[in-house]
């Protein structure tokens, strides 16, 4: 689904995501250091992988699915 949010900075992106979603999934490893995630009304799942290629990410999707269930508002769950 295309939301038309390309080009938004992380703060703006998270603000919009809070209004639409329960969980935000990202591969931006710097986001937890740049944003106050504890103040969010959604959970954040950070995927740490060698690349964003499907062949790399697909085997991780079971762990990502579990992380989504764990990600309470204001929390960060890391999947490696």
N, CA, C and O atoms as a printed pandas DataFrame, in Angstrom:
     atom_number atom_name residue_name chain_id  residue_number  x_coord  y_coord  z_coord
0              1         N          UNK        A               1    0.846   -1.166    0.000
1              2        CA          UNK        A               1    0.000    0.000    0.000
2              3         C          UNK        A               1    0.898    1.238    0.000
3              4         O          UNK        A               1    1.800    1.360    0.829
4              5         N          UNK        A               2    0.649    2.130   -0.913
5              6        CA          UNK        A               2    1.408    3.376   -1.013
6              7         C          UNK        A               2    0.690    4.463   -0.230
7              8         O          UNK        A               2   -0.470    4.770   -0.502
8              9         N          UNK        A               3    1.389    5.048    0.751
9             10        CA          UNK        A               3    0.789    6.071    1.601
10            11         C          UNK        A               3    1.112    7.477    1.130
11            12         O          UNK        A               3    0.497    8.436    1.596
12            13         N          UNK        A               4    2.071    7.623    0.209
13            14        CA          UNK        A               4    2.468    8.946   -0.234
14            15         C          UNK        A               4    3.324    9.678    0.783
15            16         O          UNK        A               4    3.336   10.908    0.823
16            17         N          UNK        A               5    4.039    8.923    1.605
17            18        CA          UNK        A               5    4.833    9.512    2.677
18            19         C          UNK        A               5    6.320    9.572    2.337
19            20         O          UNK        A               5    7.120    9.928    3.201
20            21         N          UNK        A               6    6.711    9.243    1.130
21            22        CA          UNK        A               6    8.138    9.258    0.794
22            23         C          UNK        A               6    8.683   10.666    0.967
23            24         O          UNK        A               6    8.006   11.648    0.664
24            25         N          UNK        A               7    9.896   10.751    1.449
25            26        CA          UNK        A               7   10.530   12.044    1.665
26            27         C          UNK        A               7   10.294   12.638    3.042
27            28         O          UNK        A               7   10.904   13.652    3.380
28            29         N          UNK        A               8    9.422   12.032    3.851
29            30        CA          UNK        A               8    9.189   12.546    5.206
30            31         C          UNK        A               8   10.375   12.215    6.107
31            32         O          UNK        A               8   10.978   11.149    5.986
32            33         N          UNK        A               9   10.698   13.118    6.994
33            34        CA          UNK        A               9   11.722   12.867    8.011
34            35         C          UNK        A               9   11.139   11.912    9.049
35            36         O          UNK        A               9    9.920   11.775    9.155
36            37         N          UNK        A              10   12.013   11.248    9.820
37            38        CA          UNK        A              10   11.566   10.243   10.783
38            39         C          UNK        A              10   10.500   10.744   11.748
39            40         O          UNK        A              10    9.524   10.040   12.005
40            41         N          UNK        A              11   10.671   11.941   12.280
41            42        CA          UNK        A              11    9.690   12.480   13.230
42            43         C          UNK        A              11    8.323   12.637   12.600
43            44         O          UNK        A              11    7.314   12.265   13.198
44            45         N          UNK        A              12    8.281   13.187   11.392
45            46        CA          UNK        A              12    7.018   13.348   10.674
46            47         C          UNK        A              12    6.421   11.999   10.319
47            48         O          UNK        A              12    5.210   11.799   10.412
48            49         N          UNK        A              13    7.278   11.079    9.913
49            50        CA          UNK        A              13    6.828    9.742    9.534
50            51         C          UNK        A              13    6.196    9.020   10.718
51            52         O          UNK        A              13    5.128    8.423   10.583
52            53         N          UNK        A              14    6.839    9.070   11.861
53            54        CA          UNK        A              14    6.300    8.425   13.060
54            55         C          UNK        A              14    4.997    9.075   13.507
55            56         O          UNK        A              14    4.075    8.388   13.948
56            57         N          UNK        A              15    4.921   10.375   13.395
57            58        CA          UNK        A              15    3.702   11.090   13.773
58            59         C          UNK        A              15    2.513   10.641   12.912
59            60         O          UNK        A              15    1.419   10.412   13.427
60            61         N          UNK        A              16    2.729   10.521   11.637
61            62        CA          UNK        A              16    1.650   10.055   10.755
62            63         C          UNK        A              16    1.335    8.580   10.995
63            64         O          UNK        A              16    0.171    8.178   10.985
64            65         N          UNK        A              17    2.369    7.784   11.207
65            66        CA          UNK        A              17    2.169    6.352   11.438
66            67         C          UNK        A              17    1.352    6.103   12.704
67            68         O          UNK        A              17    0.550    5.170   12.751
68            69         N          UNK        A              18    1.552    6.931   13.730
69            70        CA          UNK        A              18    0.792    6.780   14.980
70            71         C          UNK        A              18   -0.715    6.874   14.741
71            72         O          UNK        A              18   -1.499    6.232   15.440
72            73         N          UNK        A              19   -1.110    7.661   13.772
73            74        CA          UNK        A              19   -2.530    7.856   13.482
74            75         C          UNK        A              19   -3.140    6.709   12.691
75            76         O          UNK        A              19   -4.362    6.569   12.644
76            77         N          UNK        A              20   -2.300    5.888   12.069
77            78        CA          UNK        A              20   -2.786    4.850   11.157
78            79         C          UNK        A              20   -2.511    3.413   11.613
79            80         O          UNK        A              20   -3.243    2.490   11.254
80            81         N          UNK        A              21   -1.437    3.231   12.417
81            82        CA          UNK        A              21   -0.961    1.880   12.701
82            83         C          UNK        A              21   -0.688    1.657   14.188
83            84         O          UNK        A              21   -0.575    2.607   14.962
84            85         N          UNK        A              22   -0.586    0.385   14.568
85            86        CA          UNK        A              22   -0.219    0.002   15.930
86            87         C          UNK        A              22    1.284   -0.243   16.057
87            88         O          UNK        A              22    1.856   -0.100   17.138
88            89         N          UNK        A              23    1.920   -0.616   14.931
89            90        CA          UNK        A              23    3.338   -0.967   14.938
90            91         C          UNK        A              23    4.018   -0.364   13.714
91            92         O          UNK        A              23    3.455   -0.348   12.620
92            93         N          UNK        A              24    5.222    0.125   13.912
93            94        CA          UNK        A              24    6.032    0.685   12.839
94            95         C          UNK        A              24    7.236   -0.225   12.653
95            96         O          UNK        A              24    7.948   -0.504   13.618
96            97         N          UNK        A              25    7.477   -0.691   11.438
97            98        CA          UNK        A              25    8.601   -1.575   11.143
98            99         C          UNK        A              25    9.615   -0.794   10.321
99           100         O          UNK        A              25    9.269   -0.150    9.331
100          101         N          UNK        A              26   10.872   -0.861   10.748
101          102        CA          UNK        A              26   11.922   -0.108   10.069
102          103         C          UNK        A              26   13.229   -0.895   10.033
103          104         O          UNK        A              26   13.433   -1.837   10.798
104          105         N          UNK        A              27   14.099   -0.484    9.130
105          106        CA          UNK        A              27   15.474   -0.989    9.091
106          107         C          UNK        A              27   16.458    0.131    9.404
107          108         O          UNK        A              27   17.669   -0.053    9.290
108          109         N          UNK        A              28   15.943    1.282    9.796
109          110        CA          UNK        A              28   16.769    2.452   10.120
110          111         C          UNK        A              28   17.323    2.300   11.531
111          112         O          UNK        A              28   16.648    2.621   12.510
112          113         N          UNK        A              29   18.549    1.811   11.628
113          114        CA          UNK        A              29   19.168    1.556   12.925
114          115         C          UNK        A              29   19.434    2.799   13.754
115          116         O          UNK        A              29   19.657    2.696   14.960
116          117         N          UNK        A              30   19.416    3.962   13.137
117          118        CA          UNK        A              30   19.660    5.188   13.897
118          119         C          UNK        A              30   18.381    5.756   14.511
119          120         O          UNK        A              30   18.450    6.625   15.380
120          121         N          UNK        A              31   17.226    5.282   14.076
121          122        CA          UNK        A              31   15.955    5.833   14.563
122          123         C          UNK        A              31   15.832    5.790   16.088
123          124         O          UNK        A              31   15.413    6.789   16.675
124          125         N          UNK        A              32   16.171    4.695   16.754
125          126        CA          UNK        A              32   16.023    4.676   18.219
126          127         C          UNK        A              32   16.870    5.730   18.932
127          128         O          UNK        A              32   16.538    6.143   20.043
128          129         N          UNK        A              33   17.948    6.161   18.305
129          130        CA          UNK        A              33   18.824    7.162   18.914
130          131         C          UNK        A              33   18.394    8.585   18.575
131          132         O          UNK        A              33   18.748    9.533   19.277
132          133         N          UNK        A              34   17.632    8.727   17.497
133          134        CA          UNK        A              34   17.229   10.054   17.035
134          135         C          UNK        A              34   15.817   10.443   17.468
135          136         O          UNK        A              34   15.465   11.622   17.435
136          137         N          UNK        A              35   15.014    9.474   17.871
137          138        CA          UNK        A              35   13.616    9.735   18.207
138          139         C          UNK        A              35   13.317    9.249   19.618
139          140         O          UNK        A              35   13.925    8.289   20.091
140          141         N          UNK        A              36   12.388    9.905   20.284
141          142        CA          UNK        A              36   11.937    9.480   21.606
142          143         C          UNK        A              36   10.825    8.449   21.419
143          144         O          UNK        A              36    9.645    8.797   21.395
144          145         N          UNK        A              37   11.203    7.195   21.288
145          146        CA          UNK        A              37   10.237    6.136   21.005
146          147         C          UNK        A              37    9.297    5.883   22.174
147          148         O          UNK        A              37    8.175    5.421   21.968
148          149         N          UNK        A              38    9.730    6.175   23.397
149          150        CA          UNK        A              38    8.893    5.935   24.578
150          151         C          UNK        A              38    7.631    6.788   24.579
151          152         O          UNK        A              38    6.643    6.436   25.223
152          153         N          UNK        A              39    7.660    7.894   23.869
153          154        CA          UNK        A              39    6.498    8.787   23.836
154          155         C          UNK        A              39    5.479    8.401   22.763
155          156         O          UNK        A              39    4.430    9.035   22.647
156          157         N          UNK        A              40    5.782    7.375   21.987
157          158        CA          UNK        A              40    4.902    7.002   20.874
158          159         C          UNK        A              40    3.718    6.156   21.322
159          160         O          UNK        A              40    3.795    5.417   22.303
160          161         N          UNK        A              41    2.636    6.280   20.588
161          162        CA          UNK        A              41    1.449    5.452   20.846
162          163         C          UNK        A              41    1.462    4.200   19.981
163          164         O          UNK        A              41    0.439    3.529   19.842
164          165         N          UNK        A              42    2.599    3.888   19.407
165          166        CA          UNK        A              42    2.765    2.648   18.652
166          167         C          UNK        A              42    4.084    2.011   19.041
167          168         O          UNK        A              42    4.960    2.668   19.604
168          169         N          UNK        A              43    4.222    0.735   18.739
169          170        CA          UNK        A              43    5.470    0.028   18.971
170          171         C          UNK        A              43    6.330    0.113   17.729
171          172         O          UNK        A              43    5.823    0.329   16.629
172          173         N          UNK        A              44    7.645   -0.057   17.906
173          174        CA          UNK        A              44    8.573   -0.022   16.787
174          175         C          UNK        A              44    9.329   -1.344   16.734
175          176         O          UNK        A              44    9.858   -1.816   17.740
176          177         N          UNK        A              45    9.369   -1.933   15.539
177          178        CA          UNK        A              45   10.159   -3.136   15.294
178          179         C          UNK        A              45   11.314   -2.732   14.389
179          180         O          UNK        A              45   11.105   -2.231   13.285
180          181         N          UNK        A              46   12.527   -2.955   14.864
181          182        CA          UNK        A              46   13.731   -2.650   14.102
182          183         C          UNK        A              46   14.312   -3.947   13.562
183          184         O          UNK        A              46   14.681   -4.838   14.327
184          185         N          UNK        A              47   14.391   -4.048   12.247
185          186        CA          UNK        A              47   14.987   -5.215   11.607
186          187         C          UNK        A              47   16.443   -4.903   11.308
187          188         O          UNK        A              47   16.748   -3.966   10.571
188          189         N          UNK        A              48   17.343   -5.697   11.887
189          190        CA          UNK        A              48   18.770   -5.559   11.605
190          191         C          UNK        A              48   19.170   -6.710   10.694
191          192         O          UNK        A              48   19.218   -7.867   11.111
192          193         N          UNK        A              49   19.455   -6.371    9.443
193          194        CA          UNK        A              49   19.812   -7.368    8.444
194          195         C          UNK        A              49   20.920   -6.826    7.558
195          196         O          UNK        A              49   21.156   -5.618    7.520
196          197         N          UNK        A              50   21.596   -7.710    6.851
197          198        CA          UNK        A              50   22.702   -7.317    5.976
198          199         C          UNK        A              50   22.230   -6.453    4.821
199          200         O          UNK        A              50   22.968   -5.592    4.340
200          201         N          UNK        A              51   20.998   -6.681    4.374
201          202        CA          UNK        A              51   20.435   -5.885    3.284
202          203         C          UNK        A              51   18.920   -5.952    3.356
203          204         O          UNK        A              51   18.358   -6.683    4.172
204          205         N          UNK        A              52   18.265   -5.182    2.495
205          206        CA          UNK        A              52   16.806   -5.224    2.446
206          207         C          UNK        A              52   16.309   -6.087    1.293
207          208         O          UNK        A              52   15.159   -5.963    0.872
208          209         N          UNK        A              53   17.154   -6.941    0.793
209          210        CA          UNK        A              53   16.772   -7.850   -0.288
210          211         C          UNK        A              53   15.859   -8.941    0.255
211          212         O          UNK        A              53   16.015   -9.413    1.380
212          213         N          UNK        A              54   14.918   -9.318   -0.568
213          214        CA          UNK        A              54   13.928  -10.328   -0.161
214          215         C          UNK        A              54   14.581  -11.617    0.317
215          216         O          UNK        A              54   14.137  -12.200    1.306
216          217         N          UNK        A              55   15.613  -12.067   -0.358
217          218        CA          UNK        A              55   16.275  -13.317    0.006
218          219         C          UNK        A              55   16.859  -13.241    1.425
219          220         O          UNK        A              55   16.983  -14.265    2.097
220          221         N          UNK        A              56   17.208  -12.060    1.869
221          222        CA          UNK        A              56   17.740  -11.872    3.222
222          223         C          UNK        A              56   16.600  -11.737    4.233
223          224         O          UNK        A              56   16.655  -12.324    5.313
224          225         N          UNK        A              57   15.577  -10.972    3.887
225          226        CA          UNK        A              57   14.497  -10.671    4.827
226          227         C          UNK        A              57   13.468  -11.794    4.977
227          228         O          UNK        A              57   12.929  -11.988    6.067
228          229         N          UNK        A              58   13.193  -12.517    3.926
229          230        CA          UNK        A              58   12.130  -13.524    3.981
230          231         C          UNK        A              58   12.308  -14.543    5.110
231          232         O          UNK        A              58   11.329  -14.862    5.785
232          233         N          UNK        A              59   13.514  -15.066    5.341
233          234        CA          UNK        A              59   13.677  -16.019    6.447
234          235         C          UNK        A              59   13.443  -15.400    7.833
235          236         O          UNK        A              59   13.253  -16.131    8.805
236          237         N          UNK        A              60   13.455  -14.073    7.933
237          238        CA          UNK        A              60   13.283  -13.384    9.208
238          239         C          UNK        A              60   11.819  -13.082    9.518
239          240         O          UNK        A              60   11.513  -12.630   10.622
240          241         N          UNK        A              61   10.920  -13.316    8.589
241          242        CA          UNK        A              61    9.539  -12.862    8.750
242          243         C          UNK        A              61    8.799  -13.534    9.909
243          244         O          UNK        A              61    7.906  -12.920   10.492
244          245         N          UNK        A              62    9.137  -14.752   10.252
245          246        CA          UNK        A              62    8.533  -15.385   11.429
246          247         C          UNK        A              62    8.888  -14.630   12.695
247          248         O          UNK        A              62    8.037  -14.402   13.554
248          249         N          UNK        A              63   10.160  -14.243   12.803
249          250        CA          UNK        A              63   10.607  -13.468   13.976
250          251         C          UNK        A              63   10.012  -12.062   13.970
251          252         O          UNK        A              63    9.702  -11.508   15.024
252          253         N          UNK        A              64    9.856  -11.491   12.782
253          254        CA          UNK        A              64    9.240  -10.163   12.683
254          255         C          UNK        A              64    7.788  -10.235   13.135
255          256         O          UNK        A              64    7.312   -9.352   13.850
256          257         N          UNK        A              65    7.088  -11.278   12.723
257          258        CA          UNK        A              65    5.691  -11.464   13.123
258          259         C          UNK        A              65    5.563  -11.557   14.640
259          260         O          UNK        A              65    4.648  -10.972   15.218
260          261         N          UNK        A              66    6.455  -12.275   15.283
261          262        CA          UNK        A              66    6.451  -12.375   16.744
262          263         C          UNK        A              66    6.781  -11.026   17.381
263          264         O          UNK        A              66    6.191  -10.659   18.397
264          265         N          UNK        A              67    7.715  -10.292   16.792
265          266        CA          UNK        A              67    8.101   -8.986   17.309
266          267         C          UNK        A              67    6.937   -8.005   17.253
267          268         O          UNK        A              67    6.775   -7.174   18.146
268          269         N          UNK        A              68    6.132   -8.102   16.208
269          270        CA          UNK        A              68    4.957   -7.229   16.087
270          271         C          UNK        A              68    4.009   -7.467   17.259
271          272         O          UNK        A              68    3.435   -6.519   17.794
272          273         N          UNK        A              69    3.845   -8.711   17.655
273          274        CA          UNK        A              69    2.968   -9.043   18.783
274          275         C          UNK        A              69    3.532   -8.506   20.103
275          276         O          UNK        A              69    2.773   -8.158   21.007
276          277         N          UNK        A              70    4.853   -8.440   20.212
277          278        CA          UNK        A              70    5.521   -7.975   21.434
278          279         C          UNK        A              70    5.587   -6.452   21.538
279          280         O          UNK        A              70    5.690   -5.911   22.639
280          281         N          UNK        A              71    5.530   -5.765   20.412
281          282        CA          UNK        A              71    5.803   -4.320   20.361
282          283         C          UNK        A              71    4.644   -3.510   20.908
283          284         O          UNK        A              71    3.749   -3.108   20.164
284          285         N          UNK        A              72    4.664   -3.273   22.201
285          286        CA          UNK        A              72    3.652   -2.443   22.858
286          287         C          UNK        A              72    3.955   -0.970   22.560
287          288         O          UNK        A              72    5.082   -0.630   22.199
288          289         N          UNK        A              73    2.968   -0.108   22.708
289          290        CA          UNK        A              73    3.214    1.326   22.491
290          291         C          UNK        A              73    4.423    1.825   23.289
291          292         O          UNK        A              73    4.573    1.535   24.476
292          293         N          UNK        A              74    5.273    2.580   22.602
293          294        CA          UNK        A              74    6.440    3.147   23.248
294          295         C          UNK        A              74    7.619    2.220   23.423
295          296         O          UNK        A              74    8.597    2.578   24.080
296          297         N          UNK        A              75    7.545    1.020   22.840
297          298        CA          UNK        A              75    8.640    0.072   22.987
298          299         C          UNK        A              75    9.328   -0.181   21.648
299          300         O          UNK        A              75    8.770    0.067   20.579
300          301         N          UNK        A              76   10.553   -0.681   21.742
301          302        CA          UNK        A              76   11.354   -1.065   20.589
302          303         C          UNK        A              76   11.662   -2.544   20.709
303          304         O          UNK        A              76   12.131   -3.004   21.750
304          305         N          UNK        A              77   11.399   -3.291   19.646
305          306        CA          UNK        A              77   11.766   -4.705   19.587
306          307         C          UNK        A              77   12.716   -4.867   18.406
307          308         O          UNK        A              77   12.400   -4.453   17.290
308          309         N          UNK        A              78   13.883   -5.471   18.648
309          310        CA          UNK        A              78   14.895   -5.641   17.614
310          311         C          UNK        A              78   14.870   -7.082   17.122
311          312         O          UNK        A              78   14.847   -8.025   17.914
312          313         N          UNK        A              79   14.875   -7.236   15.797
313          314        CA          UNK        A              79   14.948   -8.551   15.166
314          315         C          UNK        A              79   16.253   -8.611   14.385
315          316         O          UNK        A              79   16.526   -7.757   13.542
316          317         N          UNK        A              80   17.060   -9.640   14.677
317          318        CA          UNK        A              80   18.338   -9.790   13.971
318          319         C          UNK        A              80   18.388  -11.100   13.238
319          320         O          UNK        A              80   19.386  -11.405   12.585
